[in-house]
Amino acid sequence: MGYACPVCETPQADARHLANHLAFTALLGDDEHESWLDEHAPGWEQSGEDELAERVEEGAAEVEFPQVFEDTTGHDHHHGDEPRSGELFDDRPTRGPSKEGSLDAETAAAVEQARAMTEDTRDENETAGGNAAGDESDESNDGNADENE
């Protein structure tokens, strides 16, 4: 048993879920849900979850709908133990080039310029006989030589 949303008939497990559904949908800009709340639960924006649940329960039809819980499905294996491939996220954009590898001309030019600048910096550091951090640490150690003796 549960409640059907009085606006869109979406089934909700209980009055609290119904209250949350109505309020969130209204807050997300659905005028029909907001109008229903304004009419049946004036001041709903200021109500807490439990108070709103009591108020919306009065105007909602109690309905029976199928509910599936993990412990009633007959599965005796654990999905959480199986490794996940990450396929769910494969289509999401990430940093770096996309799977297709297509960059517009301006972006490709900027990336190439950055690569060239990085190579130049690396070459300069190798030619200078070490990295800049190593050179700085040698200078600071020279000034502290008396303290260690």
URQUI-V806106 format. One record per pair of residues at least 24 apart in sequence whose ideal C-beta (glycine too) atoms are under 8 Angstrom apart, sorted by the first residue. I is the first residue (numbers start at 1). GAP is how many residues later the second one is. If there is no record, write none. Layout:
BEGIN
i=I gap=GAP
i=I gap=GAP
END
This chain:
BEGIN
i=1 gap=61
i=1 gap=62
i=1 gap=63
i=2 gap=60
i=2 gap=61
i=2 gap=62
i=2 gap=63
i=2 gap=65
i=3 gap=54
i=3 gap=57
i=3 gap=58
i=3 gap=59
i=3 gap=60
i=4 gap=56
i=4 gap=57
i=4 gap=59
i=4 gap=61
i=5 gap=28
i=5 gap=55
i=6 gap=30
i=6 gap=34
i=6 gap=50
i=6 gap=53
i=6 gap=54
i=6 gap=55
i=7 gap=25
i=7 gap=26
i=7 gap=29
i=8 gap=24
i=8 gap=25
i=11 gap=52
i=11 gap=54
i=13 gap=54
i=14 gap=39
i=15 gap=38
i=15 gap=39
i=15 gap=41
i=15 gap=42
i=15 gap=45
i=16 gap=33
i=16 gap=34
i=16 gap=37
i=18 gap=35
i=18 gap=38
i=18 gap=39
i=18 gap=42
i=19 gap=30
i=19 gap=33
i=19 gap=34
i=19 gap=36
i=19 gap=37
i=20 gap=29
i=22 gap=30
i=22 gap=34
i=23 gap=29
END
